[in-house]
Amino acid sequence: MDDHRLILADFEMLRVRTQQGTDEQTQIILFDRLTKSLGEHFMKEERLLLPFLNRYLSNTVCNQLTTANTEIISLTKDQGNQSPPSEESFSRLEKLLQTHVSTEENVLFWYLDVQHPTDSKL
């Protein structure tokens, strides 16, 4: 959950700075920071969360999570090629990130904590 807060804060800072017309170099630095945070977070998920979920939930849940992560990474790569990123790209990325965070924190983590309280302390 700490990763989620960091990622959402990085995203919001990038959005605000872009809307304020911050110079392109600063936008690139902020975007790179967001991309790095996302990459690290998804790597943790693949290494820790997905194998754990696979023990208790169907493969479909893990596949959906992996697909969503792939879509976010793809969008960040596409968005990274725009200077500055378009508002449409920001909106799409924001929606994907909010869905990702909500699904993990309000559904998956809750389920694991309720069903497997001892095992779910990653």
Phi and psi in degrees as GROMACS dihedral restraints (atoms count N, CA, C in turn):
[ dihedral_restraints ]
;  ai    aj    ak    al  type     phi  dphi    fc
    3     4     5     6     1   -63.1    20    10
    4     5     6     7     1   -39.6    20    10
    6     7     8     9     1   -59.2    20    10
    7     8     9    10     1   -42.6    20    10
    9    10    11    12     1   -60.5    20    10
   10    11    12    13     1   -45.0    20    10
   12    13    14    15     1   -62.0    20    10
   13    14    15    16     1   -42.2    20    10
   15    16    17    18     1   -63.5    20    10
   16    17    18    19     1   -45.7    20    10
   18    19    20    21     1   -62.9    20    10
   19    20    21    22     1   -46.0    20    10
   21    22    23    24     1   -65.7    20    10
   22    23    24    25     1   -36.0    20    10
   24    25    26    27     1   -67.1    20    10
   25    26    27    28     1   -42.9    20    10
   27    28    29    30     1   -61.5    20    10
   28    29    30    31     1   -42.6    20    10
   30    31    32    33     1   -62.1    20    10
   31    32    33    34     1   -46.5    20    10
   33    34    35    36     1   -65.0    20    10
   34    35    36    37     1   -39.2    20    10
   36    37    38    39     1   -63.1    20    10
   37    38    39    40     1   -42.1    20    10
   39    40    41    42     1   -62.8    20    10
   40    41    42    43     1   -43.8    20    10
   42    43    44    45     1   -62.1    20    10
   43    44    45    46     1   -48.2    20    10
   45    46    47    48     1   -62.1    20    10
   46    47    48    49     1   -46.9    20    10
   48    49    50    51     1   -63.8    20    10
   49    50    51    52     1   -37.3    20    10
   51    52    53    54     1   -66.3    20    10
   52    53    54    55     1   -44.8    20    10
   54    55    56    57     1   -64.1    20    10
   55    56    57    58     1   -31.1    20    10
   57    58    59    60     1   -78.6    20    10
   58    59    60    61     1    -7.2    20    10
   60    61    62    63     1    81.8    20    10
   61    62    63    64     1    27.9    20    10
   63    64    65    66     1   -58.1    20    10
   64    65    66    67     1   149.1    20    10
   66    67    68    69     1   -57.5    20    10
   67    68    69    70     1   154.4    20    10
   69    70    71    72     1   -60.5    20    10
   70    71    72    73     1   -37.9    20    10
   72    73    74    75     1   -62.2    20    10
   73    74    75    76     1   -41.9    20    10
   75    76    77    78     1   -64.9    20    10
   76    77    78    79     1   -40.9    20    10
   78    79    80    81     1   -61.3    20    10
   79    80    81    82     1   -40.8    20    10
   81    82    83    84     1   -63.5    20    10
   82    83    84    85     1   -43.7    20    10
   84    85    86    87     1   -61.9    20    10
   85    86    87    88     1   -45.9    20    10
   87    88    89    90     1   -65.0    20    10
   88    89    90    91     1   -40.6    20    10
   90    91    92    93     1   -66.1    20    10
   91    92    93    94     1   -41.7    20    10
   93    94    95    96     1   -61.6    20    10
   94    95    96    97     1   -38.9    20    10
   96    97    98    99     1   -63.3    20    10
   97    98    99   100     1   -43.5    20    10
   99   100   101   102     1   -62.4    20    10
  100   101   102   103     1   -46.8    20    10
  102   103   104   105     1   -60.9    20    10
  103   104   105   106     1   -40.6    20    10
  105   106   107   108     1   -65.2    20    10
  106   107   108   109     1   -44.1    20    10
  108   109   110   111     1   -60.9    20    10
  109   110   111   112     1   -43.3    20    10
  111   112   113   114     1   -63.0    20    10
  112   113   114   115     1   -45.8    20    10
  114   115   116   117     1   -59.9    20    10
  115   116   117   118     1   -44.6    20    10
  117   118   119   120     1   -64.5    20    10
  118   119   120   121     1   -41.4    20    10
  120   121   122   123     1   -64.1    20    10
  121   122   123   124     1   -46.6    20    10
  123   124   125   126     1   -67.2    20    10
  124   125   126   127     1   -32.0    20    10
  126   127   128   129     1   -65.0    20    10
  127   128   129   130     1   -42.1    20    10
  129   130   131   132     1   -61.5    20    10
  130   131   132   133     1   -42.7    20    10
  132   133   134   135     1   -60.5    20    10
  133   134   135   136     1   -44.7    20    10
  135   136   137   138     1   -65.5    20    10
  136   137   138   139     1   -36.1    20    10
  138   139   140   141     1   -80.7    20    10
  139   140   141   142     1   -36.9    20    10
  141   142   143   144     1  -113.1    20    10
  142   143   144   145     1   -56.3    20    10
  144   145   146   147     1   -71.0    20    10
  145   146   147   148     1   -48.3    20    10
  147   148   149   150     1   -62.1    20    10
  148   149   150   151     1   -44.5    20    10
  150   151   152   153     1   -62.0    20    10
  151   152   153   154     1   -37.1    20    10
  153   154   155   156     1   -65.3    20    10
  154   155   156   157     1   -46.9    20    10
  156   157   158   159     1   -63.0    20    10
  157   158   159   160     1   -36.5    20    10
  159   160   161   162     1   -60.6    20    10
  160   161   162   163     1   -29.0    20    10
  162   163   164   165     1   -69.1    20    10
  163   164   165   166     1   -30.8    20    10
  165   166   167   168     1  -114.8    20    10
  166   167   168   169     1   -21.1    20    10
  168   169   170   171     1  -122.3    20    10
  169   170   171   172     1   169.4    20    10
  171   172   173   174     1   -68.9    20    10
  172   173   174   175     1   159.4    20    10
  174   175   176   177     1   -60.7    20    10
  175   176   177   178     1   -26.6    20    10
  177   178   179   180     1   -59.8    20    10
  178   179   180   181     1   -41.0    20    10
  180   181   182   183     1   -62.5    20    10
  181   182   183   184     1   -46.6    20    10
  183   184   185   186     1   -64.1    20    10
  184   185   186   187     1   -39.9    20    10
  186   187   188   189     1   -63.8    20    10
  187   188   189   190     1   -40.5    20    10
  189   190   191   192     1   -63.7    20    10
  190   191   192   193     1   -42.4    20    10
  192   193   194   195     1   -63.9    20    10
  193   194   195   196     1   -43.6    20    10
  195   196   197   198     1   -64.0    20    10
  196   197   198   199     1   -41.0    20    10
  198   199   200   201     1   -62.9    20    10
  199   200   201   202     1   -43.6    20    10
  201   202   203   204     1   -63.1    20    10
  202   203   204   205     1   -42.3    20    10
  204   205   206   207     1   -61.7    20    10
  205   206   207   208     1   -42.2    20    10
  207   208   209   210     1   -62.7    20    10
  208   209   210   211     1   -40.3    20    10
  210   211   212   213     1   -65.0    20    10
  211   212   213   214     1   -40.4    20    10
  213   214   215   216     1   -64.0    20    10
  214   215   216   217     1   -46.8    20    10
  216   217   218   219     1   -62.3    20    10
  217   218   219   220     1   -42.4    20    10
  219   220   221   222     1   -61.0    20    10
  220   221   222   223     1   -44.0    20    10
  222   223   224   225     1   -65.3    20    10
  223   224   225   226     1   -38.9    20    10
  225   226   227   228     1   -66.5    20    10
  226   227   228   229     1   -35.7    20    10
  228   229   230   231     1   -65.8    20    10
  229   230   231   232     1   -45.1    20    10
  231   232   233   234     1   -63.0    20    10
  232   233   234   235     1   -43.6    20    10
  234   235   236   237     1   -67.0    20    10
  235   236   237   238     1   -34.7    20    10
  237   238   239   240     1   -62.8    20    10
  238   239   240   241     1   -20.2    20    10
  240   241   242   243     1   -84.1    20    10
  241   242   243   244     1    -5.5    20    10
  243   244   245   246     1  -102.9    20    10
  244   245   246   247     1   141.1    20    10
  246   247   248   249     1  -134.8    20    10
  247   248   249   250     1   110.7    20    10
  249   250   251   252     1   -77.0    20    10
  250   251   252   253     1   162.1    20    10
  252   253   254   255     1   -59.5    20    10
  253   254   255   256     1   145.4    20    10
  255   256   257   258     1   -74.1    20    10
  256   257   258   259     1   157.0    20    10
  258   259   260   261     1   -62.6    20    10
  259   260   261   262     1   -34.6    20    10
  261   262   263   264     1   -62.0    20    10
  262   263   264   265     1   -42.5    20    10
  264   265   266   267     1   -64.2    20    10
  265   266   267   268     1   -42.9    20    10
  267   268   269   270     1   -60.1    20    10
  268   269   270   271     1   -44.3    20    10
  270   271   272   273     1   -62.7    20    10
  271   272   273   274     1   -44.2    20    10
  273   274   275   276     1   -63.9    20    10
  274   275   276   277     1   -44.9    20    10
  276   277   278   279     1   -64.2    20    10
  277   278   279   280     1   -41.2    20    10
  279   280   281   282     1   -61.0    20    10
  280   281   282   283     1   -44.0    20    10
  282   283   284   285     1   -62.4    20    10
  283   284   285   286     1   -44.9    20    10
  285   286   287   288     1   -62.9    20    10
  286   287   288   289     1   -42.9    20    10
  288   289   290   291     1   -65.6    20    10
  289   290   291   292     1   -43.3    20    10
  291   292   293   294     1   -63.6    20    10
  292   293   294   295     1   -40.2    20    10
  294   295   296   297     1   -64.2    20    10
  295   296   297   298     1   -43.5    20    10
  297   298   299   300     1   -58.7    20    10
  298   299   300   301     1   -52.2    20    10
  300   301   302   303     1   -62.5    20    10
  301   302   303   304     1   -46.7    20    10
  303   304   305   306     1   -62.0    20    10
  304   305   306   307     1   -44.6    20    10
  306   307   308   309     1   -61.4    20    10
  307   308   309   310     1   -46.8    20    10
  309   310   311   312     1   -67.5    20    10
  310   311   312   313     1   -51.5    20    10
  312   313   314   315     1   -75.4    20    10
  313   314   315   316     1   -37.3    20    10
  315   316   317   318     1   -97.2    20    10
  316   317   318   319     1   -13.7    20    10
  318   319   320   321     1  -119.4    20    10
  319   320   321   322     1   -64.8    20    10
  321   322   323   324     1   -65.4    20    10
  322   323   324   325     1   -50.7    20    10
  324   325   326   327     1   -63.6    20    10
  325   326   327   328     1   -40.4    20    10
  327   328   329   330     1   -61.2    20    10
  328   329   330   331     1   -49.0    20    10
  330   331   332   333     1   -57.9    20    10
  331   332   333   334     1   -49.2    20    10
  333   334   335   336     1   -63.3    20    10
  334   335   336   337     1   -39.0    20    10
  336   337   338   339     1   -67.1    20    10
  337   338   339   340     1   -39.2    20    10
  339   340   341   342     1   -74.3    20    10
  340   341   342   343     1   -46.1    20    10
  342   343   344   345     1   -80.2    20    10
  343   344   345   346     1   -30.7    20    10
  345   346   347   348     1  -141.4    20    10
  346   347   348   349     1    63.8    20    10
  348   349   350   351     1   -58.5    20    10
  349   350   351   352     1   -34.9    20    10
  351   352   353   354     1   -75.4    20    10
  352   353   354   355     1   -41.7    20    10
  354   355   356   357     1   -74.8    20    10
  355   356   357   358     1   -25.5    20    10
  357   358   359   360     1   -82.9    20    10
  358   359   360   361     1     3.5    20    10
  360   361   362   363     1   -83.7    20    10
  361   362   363   364     1    80.3    20    10
